[in-house]
Amino acid sequence: MTAGATLPTTSTAPTVRQVWTRARGIALAVVLVLAGAVAMAAVRSTARHGELDPRSADPYGSRAIAQLLSDRGVSTRVVTTLGAARAAAGPDTTLLVAVPDLLTPRQQDQLRKGTAASGGRTVLVAAGSPSVQRLVPGVAADPATSPGTTLAPDCTLPEARRAGSADTGGIRYTTTRLDADSCYFSARLATLLRIPEASRGGDTVVLGAPDILYNDRLDKQGNASLALQLLGSRPHLVWYLPSLSDASATGPDGRKDFLDLLPSGWLWGTLQLFVAAVLAAFWRARRFGPLVPEQLPVAIRASETAEGRARLYRKANARDRAAAALRSATRTRLAPLVGVPVTRAHTPEALLPALSAHLSGDGQALQSLLFGPPPADDAALIALTDQLDALEREVRRS
């Protein structure tokens, strides 16, 4: 037998209870963040229920302008899919896109192709940088919004001159199109653009703010006049409200991309939570580097430590580990007594002949005692302990 009496390894993997104890603080924080996000979303959805919806009578709805258009013979139809919006585009139709920034780049390209040569009017409400450059080539959104809301027209566009001042202050635009009508300036940048189409007499209107369409803002300034003229130039108005159920969000193979169904804010929020989790893991993880000895607050007797370790062994039924520890300690103490270096105390070929020379017992019995198999039960472990003590006493007397 070789020196294989080293202590068996003990698993250091944390238990389920330990993992839960360590992670419950982080889990509670995540739950609180999600609960707060849901609560804020619920409050905001209540305050702006049906925003820019021509069927909604809420303050941020647009039912009032739809009713005024109906009184003037303009029909209003709500669509929630890109396919329906493209199919409705035509020379006698005004297509209003309520929230262009919600469209994916692929949807924006398809919308542009469907309306470019339709001969009708397309109205983009508060189109930001993610959408305006794709939907209206040659137009860019300024990063800074207008500091004021009510602006004067300051242009020759007939609709703006008749309406006068209106609440168009919001996103500001720049354009390289020389044939564009630029109105309602804020710091020399327009908040309303009209871009004529070269073919079939259509045009695109980019509106920097949705205020003139809200129910509670329609009677302010020249909002009603401007909204009626922009949306009532054709006998039909198609009101496009982008929806997450839009089938055009599917990929080329007909399957929906999960990321396309998530608002961009949720993706950024998920990234922030991931970064926070990584930082929390570094904070709670064990520090790297050498161990630092510390003074214990109280003195603990060696017998108490031995007793505590014995109880742990007994609770885990680790008779093999206990026996290996006892035999290893005995061999370490016996080796100097018989002239064997401590470094070779766990080598049977070096220790057993030296012991046999000091004792008259059987060498095979010594090998079984010092390097034998683990005891089968607690009684055998106690017997092994007694035999090791007796062997050490006999060697010391010899």
C-alpha positions as CSV (number, residue, x, y, z in Angstrom):
1,M,0.0,0.0,0.0
2,T,1.3,3.4,-0.9
3,A,1.0,6.7,1.0
4,G,-2.7,7.1,0.0
5,A,-4.0,7.8,3.5
6,T,-4.5,11.5,2.8
7,L,-7.9,12.9,3.9
8,P,-10.7,12.5,1.3
9,T,-11.9,15.7,-0.2
10,T,-15.1,17.2,1.1
11,S,-17.6,18.9,-1.2
12,T,-17.6,22.7,-0.8
13,A,-20.6,23.3,-3.1
14,P,-23.2,25.5,-1.4
15,T,-26.5,23.9,-0.6
16,V,-29.9,25.3,-1.8
17,R,-30.5,26.9,1.6
18,Q,-27.1,28.6,1.5
19,V,-27.7,29.9,-2.1
20,W,-31.1,31.3,-1.1
21,T,-29.7,32.9,2.1
22,R,-27.0,34.7,0.0
23,A,-29.3,35.7,-2.9
24,R,-32.5,36.6,-1.1
25,G,-31.4,40.3,-0.6
26,I,-30.7,40.6,-4.4
27,A,-33.9,38.8,-5.2
28,L,-35.9,41.2,-2.9
29,A,-34.3,44.2,-4.6
30,V,-35.2,42.9,-8.1
31,V,-38.8,42.2,-7.0
32,L,-39.1,45.7,-5.6
33,V,-37.7,47.3,-8.8
34,L,-40.1,45.3,-10.9
35,A,-43.0,46.1,-8.7
36,G,-42.1,49.8,-8.9
37,A,-41.9,49.6,-12.7
38,V,-45.3,48.0,-12.9
39,A,-46.8,50.5,-10.6
40,M,-45.3,53.5,-12.5
41,A,-46.5,51.9,-15.8
42,A,-50.0,51.5,-14.4
43,V,-50.1,55.1,-13.2
44,R,-48.9,56.4,-16.5
45,S,-51.2,54.2,-18.5
46,T,-54.1,55.5,-16.5
47,A,-53.1,59.1,-17.0
48,R,-52.6,58.7,-20.8
49,H,-55.1,56.0,-21.6
50,G,-55.8,56.0,-25.3
51,E,-53.2,58.6,-26.2
52,L,-53.6,59.9,-29.8
53,D,-56.4,57.5,-30.3
54,P,-59.3,59.1,-32.4
55,R,-61.7,56.8,-30.5
56,S,-60.7,58.1,-27.1
57,A,-62.4,61.0,-25.2
58,D,-59.6,61.2,-22.6
59,P,-57.6,64.4,-22.4
60,Y,-54.8,62.9,-24.4
61,G,-57.1,61.2,-26.9
62,S,-58.0,62.6,-30.3
63,R,-61.7,62.0,-30.6
64,A,-62.5,65.7,-30.8
65,I,-60.5,66.2,-34.0
66,A,-62.0,63.0,-35.5
67,Q,-65.5,64.4,-34.8
68,L,-64.7,67.7,-36.4
69,L,-63.4,66.1,-39.5
70,S,-66.5,63.9,-39.7
71,D,-68.7,67.0,-39.6
72,R,-66.7,68.2,-42.6
73,G,-67.2,65.0,-44.6
74,V,-63.8,63.4,-43.8
75,S,-64.0,59.8,-42.8
76,T,-61.6,58.5,-40.1
77,R,-60.5,54.9,-40.0
78,V,-58.2,53.4,-37.3
79,V,-55.7,50.7,-38.4
80,T,-53.1,48.9,-36.2
81,T,-51.1,47.0,-38.8
82,L,-48.6,48.2,-41.3
83,G,-50.2,46.1,-44.0
84,A,-53.5,47.8,-43.5
85,A,-51.8,51.2,-43.5
86,R,-50.0,50.6,-46.8
87,A,-53.1,49.2,-48.4
88,A,-55.1,52.3,-47.5
89,A,-52.6,54.8,-48.9
90,G,-53.8,56.5,-52.0
91,P,-54.3,59.9,-53.7
92,D,-57.6,60.6,-51.8
93,T,-56.2,59.5,-48.4
94,T,-54.3,61.1,-45.6
95,L,-52.3,58.6,-43.6
96,L,-51.4,59.7,-40.1
97,V,-48.7,57.7,-38.3
98,A,-49.2,58.4,-34.5
99,V,-45.9,57.1,-33.1
100,P,-43.4,56.5,-35.9
101,D,-40.6,55.7,-33.5
102,L,-42.3,52.5,-32.4
103,L,-41.8,51.0,-35.9
104,T,-38.8,48.8,-36.5
105,P,-36.3,49.9,-39.2
106,R,-37.8,47.2,-41.5
107,Q,-41.3,48.5,-40.9
108,Q,-40.2,52.0,-41.6
109,D,-38.6,51.0,-44.9
110,Q,-41.8,49.2,-45.9
111,L,-44.0,52.2,-44.9
112,R,-41.8,54.5,-47.0
113,K,-42.1,52.3,-50.1
114,G,-45.9,52.1,-49.6
115,T,-46.5,55.8,-49.4
116,A,-43.8,57.4,-51.6
117,A,-45.7,57.1,-54.8
118,S,-49.3,57.0,-53.4
119,G,-50.1,60.5,-54.3
120,G,-51.7,61.1,-50.9
121,R,-50.5,62.9,-47.7
122,T,-48.6,61.3,-44.9
123,V,-48.5,63.0,-41.5
124,L,-45.8,61.9,-39.1
125,V,-46.4,62.9,-35.5
126,A,-43.4,63.6,-33.3
127,A,-41.0,61.6,-35.4
128,G,-37.6,61.4,-33.8
129,S,-34.2,60.5,-35.0
130,P,-34.9,56.7,-35.1
131,S,-37.6,57.1,-37.7
132,V,-37.6,60.5,-39.5
133,Q,-34.4,59.8,-41.6
134,R,-35.9,56.6,-42.9
135,L,-39.4,57.8,-43.5
136,V,-38.4,61.2,-45.0
137,P,-35.0,61.2,-46.6
138,G,-33.3,64.6,-46.3
139,V,-34.8,65.4,-43.0
140,A,-33.1,65.1,-39.6
141,A,-34.3,65.6,-36.0
142,D,-32.4,67.9,-33.8
143,P,-31.3,66.4,-30.4
144,A,-32.6,69.4,-28.5
145,T,-36.3,70.0,-28.3
146,S,-38.1,73.4,-28.5
147,P,-38.0,75.3,-25.2
148,G,-41.5,76.8,-25.9
149,T,-44.8,75.1,-27.0
150,T,-46.7,77.9,-28.7
151,L,-45.0,79.2,-31.8
152,A,-45.8,81.6,-34.7
153,P,-45.9,80.2,-38.3
154,D,-43.3,82.5,-39.9
155,C,-43.8,80.8,-43.3
156,T,-45.8,80.9,-46.5
157,L,-47.5,77.6,-46.1
158,P,-51.3,78.5,-46.5
159,E,-52.4,76.1,-43.8
160,A,-50.0,77.6,-41.2
161,R,-50.8,81.2,-42.2
162,R,-54.5,80.7,-41.8
163,A,-54.1,78.9,-38.4
164,G,-51.7,81.4,-36.9
165,S,-49.9,80.5,-33.7
166,A,-50.2,76.9,-32.6
167,D,-48.8,74.4,-30.0
168,T,-46.2,72.8,-32.3
169,G,-43.2,73.2,-30.1
170,G,-41.5,69.9,-29.6
171,I,-39.0,68.1,-31.8
172,R,-37.2,70.4,-34.2
173,Y,-36.1,69.5,-37.7
174,T,-33.5,70.4,-40.3
175,T,-33.7,69.5,-44.0
176,T,-31.6,69.6,-47.1
177,R,-34.7,69.7,-49.3
178,L,-35.0,73.1,-51.0
179,D,-38.6,72.6,-51.9
180,A,-39.7,72.0,-48.3
181,D,-42.0,74.3,-46.4
182,S,-40.6,75.1,-43.0
183,C,-42.8,76.6,-40.3
184,Y,-43.1,77.3,-36.6
185,F,-39.5,78.1,-35.9
186,S,-37.8,77.7,-32.5
187,A,-34.2,78.9,-32.4
188,R,-34.2,79.0,-36.2
189,L,-35.2,75.4,-36.5
190,A,-38.6,74.3,-37.8
191,T,-41.1,72.2,-35.8
192,L,-43.3,71.6,-38.9
193,L,-42.2,70.6,-42.3
194,R,-44.1,69.8,-45.5
195,I,-42.1,67.8,-48.0
196,P,-43.7,67.6,-51.5
197,E,-43.4,64.3,-53.4
198,A,-42.1,64.6,-57.0
199,S,-44.6,62.0,-58.3
200,R,-48.5,62.2,-58.3
201,G,-48.7,65.3,-56.2
202,G,-48.4,63.8,-52.7
203,D,-46.6,65.2,-49.7
204,T,-45.3,64.3,-46.3
205,V,-45.9,66.5,-43.2
206,V,-43.6,66.2,-40.2
207,L,-45.2,67.5,-37.1
208,G,-42.8,68.1,-34.1
209,A,-45.5,67.7,-31.3
210,P,-48.8,65.9,-31.0
211,D,-50.4,68.7,-28.9
212,I,-52.7,70.1,-31.6
213,L,-54.4,66.6,-31.8
214,Y,-55.1,66.3,-28.1
215,N,-58.7,66.7,-26.9
216,D,-57.7,69.1,-24.1
217,R,-55.5,71.3,-26.4
218,L,-57.7,71.5,-29.5
219,D,-59.4,74.7,-28.4
220,K,-56.1,76.5,-27.7
221,Q,-54.4,78.9,-30.0
222,G,-54.9,77.9,-33.7
223,N,-54.6,74.2,-32.9
224,A,-58.0,73.2,-34.3
225,S,-57.5,75.1,-37.5
226,L,-54.1,73.7,-38.2
227,A,-55.1,70.1,-37.4
228,L,-58.2,70.3,-39.6
229,Q,-56.3,71.7,-42.5
230,L,-53.4,69.1,-42.2
231,L,-55.7,66.1,-41.8
232,G,-58.7,67.3,-43.9
233,S,-57.1,67.9,-47.3
234,R,-58.3,64.5,-48.5
235,P,-61.8,62.9,-48.1
236,H,-60.4,59.9,-46.2
237,L,-58.1,59.8,-43.1
238,V,-56.4,56.6,-42.0
239,W,-55.1,56.8,-38.5
240,Y,-52.3,54.3,-38.0
241,L,-51.6,53.3,-34.4
242,P,-48.6,50.9,-34.4
243,S,-49.2,47.7,-32.4
244,L,-47.0,44.9,-31.1
245,S,-49.4,42.4,-32.7
246,D,-48.4,43.8,-36.2
247,A,-47.6,40.8,-38.4
248,S,-45.1,42.9,-40.4
249,A,-42.8,42.7,-37.4
250,T,-42.0,39.1,-38.4
251,G,-38.7,38.1,-39.9
252,P,-38.1,36.8,-43.4
253,D,-39.0,33.3,-42.3
254,G,-42.3,34.3,-40.9
255,R,-41.3,34.1,-37.3
256,K,-41.5,37.0,-34.8
257,D,-38.3,38.1,-33.2
258,F,-38.8,38.3,-29.5
259,L,-36.7,41.5,-29.2
260,D,-39.0,43.2,-31.7
261,L,-41.9,42.6,-29.3
262,L,-40.1,44.4,-26.4
263,P,-40.1,48.2,-26.2
264,S,-36.6,49.7,-26.3
265,G,-36.9,50.9,-22.7
266,W,-37.3,47.4,-21.4
267,L,-34.1,46.4,-23.2
268,W,-32.1,49.2,-21.6
269,G,-33.7,48.4,-18.2
270,T,-32.6,44.7,-18.6
271,L,-29.1,45.8,-19.4
272,Q,-29.0,48.0,-16.3
273,L,-30.3,45.2,-14.1
274,F,-27.6,42.9,-15.6
275,V,-24.8,45.4,-14.8
276,A,-26.3,45.8,-11.2
277,A,-26.3,42.1,-10.8
278,V,-22.6,41.8,-11.8
279,L,-21.6,44.6,-9.4
280,A,-23.6,42.9,-6.6
281,A,-21.9,39.6,-7.4
282,F,-18.4,41.3,-7.1
283,W,-19.6,43.0,-3.9
284,R,-20.8,39.8,-2.2
285,A,-18.1,37.5,-3.6
286,R,-15.1,36.4,-1.6
287,R,-12.2,38.7,-1.8
288,F,-9.1,37.5,-3.6
289,G,-5.7,37.5,-1.9
290,P,-3.9,35.9,1.0
291,L,-5.8,35.1,4.2
292,V,-5.4,37.7,7.0
293,P,-5.0,36.3,10.5
294,E,-7.2,37.9,13.1
295,Q,-7.2,37.8,16.9
296,L,-10.2,35.8,18.2
297,P,-12.4,37.8,20.5
298,V,-12.4,34.9,23.0
299,A,-10.0,32.0,23.7
300,I,-11.3,28.6,22.5
301,R,-9.9,25.5,24.1
302,A,-8.5,22.9,21.8
303,S,-10.7,20.3,23.3
304,E,-13.8,22.2,22.3
305,T,-12.6,22.5,18.8
306,A,-11.9,18.8,18.6
307,E,-15.3,18.0,20.1
308,G,-17.1,20.3,17.6
309,R,-15.3,18.8,14.7
310,A,-16.1,15.3,16.0
311,R,-19.8,16.2,16.1
312,L,-19.6,17.4,12.5
313,Y,-18.1,14.1,11.5
314,R,-20.7,12.2,13.4
315,K,-23.6,14.2,11.9
316,A,-22.3,13.5,8.4
317,N,-21.6,9.9,9.2
318,A,-18.0,10.6,8.0
319,R,-16.3,7.7,9.7
320,D,-13.9,7.3,6.8
321,R,-12.7,11.0,7.2
322,A,-12.5,10.7,11.0
323,A,-10.5,7.4,10.8
324,A,-8.2,8.9,8.2
325,A,-7.6,12.0,10.4
326,L,-6.9,9.8,13.5
327,R,-4.5,7.5,11.6
328,S,-2.7,10.5,10.0
329,A,-2.1,12.2,13.3
330,T,-0.9,9.0,14.9
331,R,1.6,8.3,12.1
332,T,2.9,11.9,12.4
333,R,3.5,11.4,16.1
334,L,5.0,7.9,15.8
335,A,7.5,8.7,13.0
336,P,10.0,10.8,15.1
337,L,9.8,8.1,17.9
338,V,11.1,5.4,15.6
339,G,13.6,7.5,13.7
340,V,11.6,8.1,10.5
341,P,11.4,11.6,9.0
342,V,8.0,13.2,9.3
343,T,7.9,13.7,5.6
344,R,7.9,9.9,5.2
345,A,5.5,9.2,8.1
346,H,2.7,8.3,5.7
347,T,4.8,5.9,3.6
348,P,4.1,2.2,4.7
349,E,7.5,1.0,3.4
350,A,9.4,3.5,5.7
351,L,7.2,3.5,8.8
352,L,6.1,-0.1,9.2
353,P,9.6,-1.7,9.3
354,A,10.8,0.9,11.8
355,L,7.8,0.2,14.1
356,S,8.3,-3.5,13.8
357,A,11.9,-3.1,15.0
358,H,10.7,-1.4,18.2
359,L,7.7,-3.8,18.8
360,S,7.3,-7.5,18.9
361,G,3.9,-7.5,17.3
362,D,2.8,-8.6,13.8
363,G,3.7,-6.3,11.0
364,Q,0.5,-7.1,9.1
365,A,-1.5,-6.0,12.1
366,L,0.3,-2.7,12.2
367,Q,-0.4,-2.1,8.5
368,S,-4.1,-2.8,9.0
369,L,-4.1,-0.5,12.0
370,L,-2.3,2.4,10.5
371,F,-3.2,2.1,6.8
372,G,-6.3,-0.2,6.8
373,P,-9.8,0.4,5.4
374,P,-12.3,2.8,7.2
375,P,-14.4,1.3,10.0
376,A,-17.8,0.0,9.2
377,D,-19.7,1.5,12.2
378,D,-19.2,3.7,15.2
379,A,-18.2,0.9,17.4
380,A,-15.4,0.0,15.0
381,L,-14.3,3.6,15.0
382,I,-14.1,3.7,18.8
383,A,-12.1,0.4,18.8
384,L,-9.7,1.9,16.2
385,T,-9.2,4.9,18.4
386,D,-8.4,2.8,21.4
387,Q,-6.0,0.6,19.4
388,L,-4.1,3.7,18.1
389,D,-3.8,5.1,21.6
390,A,-2.5,1.8,22.9
391,L,0.0,1.5,20.0
392,E,1.4,5.0,20.7
393,R,1.7,4.3,24.4
394,E,3.6,1.1,23.7
395,V,6.0,2.8,21.3
396,R,6.7,5.5,23.8
397,R,7.5,2.9,26.5
398,S,9.8,0.8,24.3
